Amino acid sequence: MRRFVWPAVTLLLMAASFGVGRKTGGFRPLPAIAATLPGDETDFSRELDERIGERFPIGTSEETLILYLSGEGFSPEWRRREDANASAFVWNGLICQKIIRIFWRADERGLLTQVNGTYQSQCL
């Protein structure tokens, strides 16, 4: 009986490991600007908004922001009419999904006129 238990347990663990890997899509850490958010998750949006405003103040080149977001793994979102530009980072965990969005507007010279960040967590 023992001869069959260990292979069965091994196969079960392998299947579970495969399932977890497929569900999470591989390990991808949160962007640096969001990875160390302090305190309670209910305050994360406010803190992220403050951090992005400090790091990219009004008047900063839009290109600098875009390069940073691209380097951190953010994906651009299509702009709708007069809406602000947006880029999102989606992290899929086993039971929770974390979505970090950065919104911004720039003038005709490519300088930021507005920049904001939001954090959202959705769990099963």
N, CA and C of each residue as an Amber inpcrd file, in Angstrom:
protein
   372
   0.8190000  -1.1880000   0.0000000   0.0000000   0.0000000   0.0000000
   0.8740000   1.2680000   0.0000000   1.9510000   1.2480000   0.8020000
   2.8440000   2.4030000   0.8520000   3.4620000   2.7040000  -0.5030000
   3.6650000   1.6720000  -1.2960000   4.2520000   1.8400000  -2.6170000
   3.4120000   2.7460000  -3.5010000   2.1160000   2.7590000  -3.2820000
   1.2200000   3.5410000  -4.1200000   0.8610000   4.8930000  -3.5100000
   0.9980000   5.0320000  -2.2050000   0.6230000   6.2720000  -1.5330000
   1.5860000   7.4030000  -1.8970000   2.8970000   7.1600000  -1.8000000
   3.8620000   8.2240000  -2.0870000   3.7900000   8.7170000  -3.5270000
   3.7070000   7.8450000  -4.5150000   3.5460000   8.3700000  -5.8840000
   2.2410000   9.1610000  -6.0550000   1.1780000   8.6950000  -5.4090000
  -0.1080000   9.4040000  -5.5120000  -0.0110000  10.7890000  -4.8670000
   0.6230000  10.8670000  -3.7040000   0.8010000  12.1530000  -3.0280000
   1.6710000  13.0740000  -3.8810000   2.7280000  12.5350000  -4.4550000
   3.6100000  13.3150000  -5.3150000   2.8530000  13.8680000  -6.5220000
   2.0540000  13.0290000  -7.1630000   1.2640000  13.4840000  -8.3060000
   0.2400000  14.5430000  -7.8970000  -0.3510000  14.3770000  -6.7370000
  -1.3070000  15.3500000  -6.2380000  -0.6380000  16.6990000  -5.9840000
   0.5400000  16.6800000  -5.3520000   1.2800000  17.9110000  -5.1130000
   1.7140000  18.5740000  -6.4210000   2.1230000  17.7770000  -7.3790000
   2.5100000  18.3170000  -8.6810000   1.3170000  18.9910000  -9.3680000
   0.1620000  18.3590000  -9.3160000  -1.0430000  18.9200000  -9.9270000
  -1.4490000  20.2250000  -9.2290000  -1.3680000  20.2420000  -7.8960000
  -1.7030000  21.4540000  -7.1480000  -0.7310000  22.5760000  -7.4790000
   0.5450000  22.2480000  -7.5680000   1.5560000  23.2430000  -7.9070000
   1.3160000  23.8040000  -9.3070000   0.9920000  22.9370000 -10.2400000
   0.6910000  23.3660000 -11.6000000  -0.5200000  24.2930000 -11.6140000
  -1.5550000  23.9330000 -10.8720000  -2.7640000  24.7570000 -10.7940000
  -2.4920000  26.1340000 -10.2220000  -1.6950000  26.1920000  -9.1660000
  -1.3440000  27.4820000  -8.5580000  -0.5540000  28.3290000  -9.5520000
   0.3820000  27.7270000 -10.2500000   1.1700000  28.4550000 -11.2470000
   0.3170000  28.9960000 -12.3720000  -0.6400000  28.2130000 -12.8380000
  -1.5370000  28.6670000 -13.9030000  -2.4460000  29.7980000 -13.4230000
  -2.8890000  29.6940000 -12.1840000  -3.8060000  30.6960000 -11.6270000
  -3.1030000  32.0380000 -11.4350000  -1.8920000  32.0340000 -10.9480000
  -1.1920000  33.2810000 -10.6460000  -0.4110000  33.8210000 -11.8380000
  -0.2070000  33.0320000 -12.8680000   0.5030000  33.5090000 -14.0490000
   1.9780000  33.7760000 -13.8050000   2.5450000  33.1400000 -12.8320000
   3.9480000  33.3610000 -12.5080000   4.0860000  34.4750000 -11.4910000
   5.2290000  34.5400000 -10.8650000   5.4490000  35.5570000  -9.8400000
   5.8510000  36.8680000 -10.4840000   5.1240000  37.8990000 -10.1540000
   5.4170000  39.2370000 -10.6470000   5.2070000  40.1870000  -9.4720000
   6.2630000  40.7640000  -8.9650000   6.1220000  41.6220000  -7.7810000
   5.3790000  42.9190000  -8.0920000   4.8100000  43.4900000  -7.0480000
   4.1530000  44.7900000  -7.1860000   5.1880000  45.8520000  -7.5510000
   4.7760000  46.8990000  -8.2520000   5.7080000  47.9870000  -8.5670000
   6.2660000  48.6030000  -7.2860000   7.4660000  49.1150000  -7.3610000
   8.1410000  49.6720000  -6.1800000   7.3180000  50.7500000  -5.4920000
   6.6160000  51.5550000  -6.2510000   5.8520000  52.6530000  -5.6650000
   4.6710000  52.1570000  -4.8240000   4.2350000  50.9070000  -5.0570000
   3.1020000  50.3490000  -4.3190000   3.4910000  49.2130000  -3.3790000
   4.6800000  48.6620000  -3.5500000   5.0760000  47.4840000  -2.7760000
   5.2180000  47.7520000  -1.2890000   5.5170000  48.9660000  -0.9200000
   5.7720000  49.2790000   0.4950000   4.7180000  50.2050000   1.0900000
   3.4950000  50.1260000   0.5820000   2.4350000  50.9700000   1.1260000
   2.1950000  50.6090000   2.5910000   2.2540000  51.6020000   3.4900000
   2.1240000  51.3150000   4.9200000   0.6710000  51.3450000   5.3890000
   0.4560000  50.7680000   6.5490000  -0.8390000  50.8830000   7.1990000
  -1.8890000  49.9460000   6.6500000  -3.1180000  50.3850000   6.7640000
  -4.2830000  49.5930000   6.3970000  -4.5660000  49.7160000   4.9000000
  -5.0590000  48.6640000   4.3000000  -5.3230000  48.6510000   2.8670000
  -6.3490000  49.7090000   2.4510000  -7.2030000  50.1300000   3.3620000
  -8.1930000  51.1630000   3.0350000  -7.5300000  52.5080000   2.7490000
  -6.3110000  52.7170000   3.2330000  -5.5790000  53.9650000   3.0040000
  -4.6110000  53.8860000   1.8260000  -4.5130000  52.7380000   1.1810000
  -3.5320000  52.5500000   0.1130000  -3.7440000  53.5160000  -1.0570000
  -4.9950000  53.7420000  -1.4580000  -5.2450000  54.6400000  -2.5860000
  -4.7430000  56.0450000  -2.2870000  -5.0390000  56.5370000  -1.1020000
  -4.6100000  57.8860000  -0.7150000  -3.0830000  57.9710000  -0.6900000
  -2.4380000  56.9800000  -0.0960000  -0.9760000  56.9760000  -0.0040000
  -0.3380000  56.8550000  -1.3900000  -0.8840000  56.0000000  -2.2420000
  -0.3640000  55.8520000  -3.6030000  -0.5110000  57.1640000  -4.3680000
  -1.6550000  57.8150000  -4.2190000  -1.8930000  59.0930000  -4.8750000
  -0.8540000  60.1290000  -4.4310000  -0.5500000  60.1580000  -3.1340000
   0.4640000  61.0900000  -2.6240000   1.8500000  60.7550000  -3.1740000
   2.1890000  59.4760000  -3.1930000   3.5120000  59.0640000  -3.6770000
   3.7190000  59.4090000  -5.1460000   2.7090000  59.1320000  -5.9620000
   2.8710000  59.3970000  -7.3950000   2.9560000  60.8980000  -7.6450000
   2.2300000  61.6860000  -6.8400000   2.3000000  63.1450000  -6.9660000
   3.6480000  63.7060000  -6.5510000   4.2630000  63.1040000  -5.5350000
   5.5860000  63.5430000  -5.0900000   6.6680000  63.1520000  -6.0970000
   6.5480000  61.9480000  -6.6340000   7.5770000  61.4590000  -7.5520000
   7.4910000  62.1240000  -8.9260000   6.2580000  62.4550000  -9.3360000
   6.0390000  63.0920000 -10.6390000   5.1580000  64.3290000 -10.4420000
   5.7380000  65.4060000  -9.9330000   4.9480000  66.6220000  -9.6760000
   4.4780000  67.2710000 -10.9830000   3.4860000  68.1170000 -10.8420000
   2.9680000  68.8790000 -11.9860000   4.1530000  69.5910000 -12.6550000
   4.2040000  69.5270000 -13.9840000   5.3000000  70.1410000 -14.7270000
   6.3620000  69.1440000 -15.1620000   6.2960000  67.9130000 -14.6330000
   7.2330000  66.8570000 -15.0400000   6.8780000  66.4120000 -16.4530000
   7.8700000  65.9690000 -17.1940000   7.6430000  65.4750000 -18.5450000
   6.7760000  64.2120000 -18.5020000   5.7700000  64.1960000 -19.3630000
   4.8990000  63.0180000 -19.4740000   5.7110000  61.7900000 -19.8750000
   6.7110000  61.9960000 -20.6890000   7.5690000  60.8910000 -21.1510000
   8.2750000  60.2150000 -19.9760000   8.6980000  60.9870000 -18.9910000
   9.3510000  60.4320000 -17.8020000   8.4000000  59.5070000 -17.0550000
   7.1610000  59.9300000 -16.8960000   6.1550000  59.1040000 -16.2320000
   5.8840000  57.8300000 -17.0180000   5.7170000  57.9670000 -18.3170000
   5.4250000  56.7990000 -19.1640000   6.5680000  55.7930000 -19.1290000
   7.7950000  56.2680000 -19.1900000   8.9490000  55.3610000 -19.1230000
   9.0040000  54.6300000 -17.7800000   8.7210000  55.3360000 -16.6900000
   8.7010000  54.7160000 -15.3700000   7.6200000  53.6290000 -15.3100000
   6.4130000  53.9710000 -15.7380000   5.3090000  53.0080000 -15.6830000
   5.6010000  51.7780000 -16.5400000   6.1530000  51.9910000 -17.6980000
   6.5080000  50.8740000 -18.5810000   7.5510000  49.9780000 -17.9330000
   8.5540000  50.5700000 -17.3150000   9.6050000  49.8090000 -16.6490000
   9.1190000  49.0220000 -15.4530000   8.0310000  49.4760000 -14.8180000
   7.4680000  48.7950000 -13.6530000   6.4180000  47.7520000 -14.0260000
   6.1400000  47.6010000 -15.3140000   5.1950000  46.5730000 -15.7550000
   3.7550000  47.0340000 -15.9070000   3.5210000  48.3400000 -15.9040000
   2.1750000  48.8650000 -16.1210000   1.8130000  48.7210000 -17.5960000
   0.5370000  48.5210000 -17.8640000   0.0430000  48.4370000 -19.2360000
  -0.8280000  49.6470000 -19.5260000  -0.6250000  50.2840000 -20.6750000
  -1.4550000  51.4520000 -20.9980000  -2.9060000  51.0470000 -21.2290000
  -3.8170000  51.9400000 -20.8630000  -5.2410000  51.7280000 -21.1180000
  -5.6730000  52.7500000 -22.1650000  -6.5790000  52.3490000 -23.0250000
  -7.0220000  53.2430000 -24.0860000  -7.7460000  54.4390000 -23.5120000
  -7.4140000  55.5810000 -24.0110000  -8.0290000  56.8350000 -23.5850000
  -9.3950000  56.9780000 -24.2610000 -10.3700000  57.4440000 -23.5140000
 -11.7170000  57.6680000 -24.0540000 -12.0110000  59.1600000 -24.0840000
 -12.2150000  59.6680000 -25.2510000 -12.5510000  61.0780000 -25.4860000
 -11.7390000  62.0290000 -24.6230000 -12.3740000  62.6670000 -23.6610000
 -11.7070000  63.6680000 -22.8320000 -11.1890000  63.1050000 -21.5060000
 -11.2540000  61.7810000 -21.3340000 -10.7460000  61.1800000 -20.1020000
  -9.2390000  61.3560000 -20.0130000  -8.7390000  61.2320000 -18.7920000
  -7.2870000  61.3010000 -18.5760000  -6.6250000  60.0570000 -19.1620000
  -5.3370000  60.1540000 -19.4440000  -4.5550000  58.9810000 -19.8230000
  -4.4980000  58.0620000 -18.6170000  -4.3430000  56.7600000 -18.8450000
  -4.2930000  55.8280000 -17.7300000  -3.3910000  54.6530000 -18.0640000
  -2.8230000  54.0910000 -17.0220000  -2.0050000  52.8980000 -17.1250000
  -2.2810000  52.0530000 -15.8880000  -2.3470000  50.7430000 -16.0590000
  -2.7200000  49.8760000 -14.9390000  -1.7220000  48.7410000 -14.7580000
  -1.5780000  48.3380000 -13.5180000  -0.7950000  47.1640000 -13.1500000
  -1.7630000  46.2300000 -12.4330000  -1.9110000  45.0100000 -12.9400000
  -2.8220000  44.0410000 -12.3340000  -1.9920000  42.8740000 -11.8130000
  -2.1470000  42.6060000 -10.5170000  -1.4520000  41.4960000  -9.8730000
  -2.5000000  40.4750000  -9.4580000  -2.3890000  39.2540000  -9.9860000
  -3.3360000  38.1900000  -9.6770000  -2.7380000  37.2350000  -8.6640000
  -3.3440000  37.1810000  -7.4840000  -2.9420000  36.2290000  -6.4640000
  -3.8710000  35.0230000  -6.4770000  -3.7220000  34.1620000  -5.5100000
  -4.5780000  32.9780000  -5.4480000  -6.0370000  33.3360000  -5.2170000
  -6.2970000  34.2400000  -4.2840000  -7.6810000  34.6020000  -3.9930000
  -7.9590000  36.0930000  -4.1610000  -6.9380000  36.8870000  -4.3480000
  -7.1230000  38.3380000  -4.4850000  -6.4510000  38.8650000  -5.7470000
  -7.0360000  39.9160000  -6.2620000  -6.4740000  40.6300000  -7.3940000
  -6.2400000  42.0690000  -6.9450000  -5.0530000  42.5830000  -7.2070000
  -4.7240000  43.9570000  -6.8510000  -4.5380000  44.7410000  -8.1400000
  -5.2070000  45.8980000  -8.2050000  -5.1460000  46.7250000  -9.4040000
  -4.6450000  48.1140000  -9.0050000  -3.5640000  48.5120000  -9.6250000
  -2.9740000  49.8260000  -9.3700000  -3.0950000  50.6090000 -10.6710000
  -3.7590000  51.7570000 -10.5990000  -3.9380000  52.5950000 -11.7850000
  -3.3280000  53.9650000 -11.5450000  -2.7060000  54.4720000 -12.5940000
  -2.1640000  55.8230000 -12.5900000  -2.8760000  56.5910000 -13.7030000
  -3.4190000  57.7500000 -13.3610000  -4.1070000  58.6170000 -14.3050000
  -3.3210000  59.9200000 -14.4310000  -3.2760000  60.4790000 -15.6250000
  -2.5880000  61.7560000 -15.7950000  -3.1150000  62.5090000 -17.0180000
  -2.8850000  63.7920000 -16.9820000  -3.1540000  64.6790000 -18.1160000
  -1.8820000  65.4750000 -18.3730000  -1.6670000  65.8140000 -19.6260000
  -0.4930000  66.6120000 -20.0030000  -0.9220000  67.7000000 -20.9690000
  -0.1640000  68.7820000 -20.9720000  -0.4650000  69.8760000 -21.8920000
   0.1530000  69.5950000 -23.2590000   0.0220000  70.5440000 -24.1790000
   0.5310000  70.3640000 -25.5450000   2.0560000  70.2490000 -25.6020000
   2.7550000  70.7010000 -24.5590000   4.2160000  70.5760000 -24.5040000
   4.6650000  69.2340000 -23.9160000   3.7010000  68.4200000 -23.4710000
   4.0410000  67.1230000 -22.8910000   4.3990000  67.1910000 -21.4240000
   3.9590000  68.2470000 -20.7370000   4.2260000  68.4020000 -19.3010000
   2.9710000  68.0520000 -18.5130000   3.1480000  67.3430000 -17.4230000
   2.0140000  66.9080000 -16.6130000   1.2580000  68.0930000 -16.0280000
  -0.0630000  68.0400000 -16.1520000  -0.9280000  69.0390000 -15.5360000
  -1.7430000  68.4180000 -14.4050000  -1.7870000  67.0910000 -14.3900000
  -2.5140000  66.3580000 -13.3410000  -1.9660000  64.9380000 -13.2990000
  -1.8230000  64.3920000 -12.0980000  -1.3930000  62.9980000 -11.9470000
  -2.0030000  62.4500000 -10.6560000  -2.6100000  61.2570000 -10.7590000
  -3.2650000  60.6230000  -9.6200000  -3.0280000  59.1200000  -9.6690000
  -3.1690000  58.4820000  -8.5170000  -3.0510000  57.0390000  -8.4430000
  -4.1730000  56.4390000  -7.6180000  -4.5840000  55.2140000  -7.9680000
  -5.5970000  54.4990000  -7.1930000  -5.1560000  53.0570000  -6.9730000
  -5.6090000  52.4890000  -5.8670000  -5.3140000  51.1080000  -5.5150000
  -6.6460000  50.4140000  -5.2650000  -6.7910000  49.2340000  -5.8130000
  -8.0140000  48.4710000  -5.6470000  -7.6530000  47.0210000  -5.3750000
  -8.3680000  46.3890000  -4.4540000  -8.1450000  44.9780000  -4.1460000
  -9.4860000  44.2690000  -4.2160000  -9.5320000  43.1790000  -4.9860000
 -10.7550000  42.3990000  -5.1160000 -10.4490000  40.9680000  -4.7400000
 -11.1450000  40.4790000  -3.7280000 -10.9190000  39.1140000  -3.2590000
 -12.1820000  38.2840000  -3.3820000 -11.9870000  36.9880000  -3.5840000
 -13.1320000  36.0720000  -3.7020000 -13.8880000  35.9610000  -2.4090000
